[in-house]
Amino acid sequence: MEIGSESWCAAMSVVLADVELPQVQATVEQRIGDGNGGPVVAYRLVIDGGRAHLEPAPDGLDGGHGDGDGDAGDDAGVVVMSQSRATAEAVRRSELGALAALQAGLIKVSGDIRVLIAAAEALAMVDAALGQALGGGDGNGAADGRTGDDGSPADDAGGDGD
């Protein structure tokens, strides 16, 4: 199952269906690209009403860059986390923390970062649930907006660990 595909998002949403989250609203889009103009894998984590689900990101939001570094364009209210496949994989394997990757500029954030801060607890819970489902662990501690290659949110930066 390809990360970010409709079937992958549906399967991950089933995992999240029974997780009760704090009453916050957040949409965090994860974009994983090769950095060389190749395709970008993009999906969204939507948290609303104490529940979360994943969905494929709308087409055409990467500005044609194909490197995972596009901006959010006209999609107001969406926080976008962009990174290379190598960074996403290192975060997923817990070889690199999401916060460290953010600080080093390996993960770029566009949009209102206050959304990530307000949703930090919910993002950590999503990260833990997806981490257990994908790897039998408890997530990778990066509940921010950073994403692992598995597409889950991380808890130390706002939602993209594994």
LINUR-V622497 format. One record per run of one state. SS is the DSSP state (alpha for helix, beta for strand, coil for the rest). FROM is the first residue (numbers start at 1). TO is the last residue. If there is no record, write none. Layout:
ss->SS from->FROM to->TO
ss->SS from->FROM to->TO
This chain:
ss->coil from->1 to->5
ss->alpha from->6 to->16
ss->coil from->17 to->25
ss->beta from->26 to->33
ss->coil from->34 to->40
ss->beta from->41 to->48
ss->coil from->49 to->50
ss->beta from->51 to->56
ss->coil from->57 to->77
ss->beta from->78 to->84
ss->alpha from->85 to->92
ss->coil from->93 to->97
ss->alpha from->98 to->103
ss->coil from->104 to->106
ss->beta from->107 to->110
ss->coil from->111 to->112
ss->alpha from->113 to->118
ss->coil from->119 to->119
ss->alpha from->120 to->135
ss->coil from->136 to->142
ss->beta from->143 to->143
ss->coil from->144 to->146
ss->beta from->147 to->147
ss->coil from->148 to->152
ss->beta from->153 to->153
ss->coil from->154 to->158
ss->beta from->159 to->159
ss->coil from->160 to->162
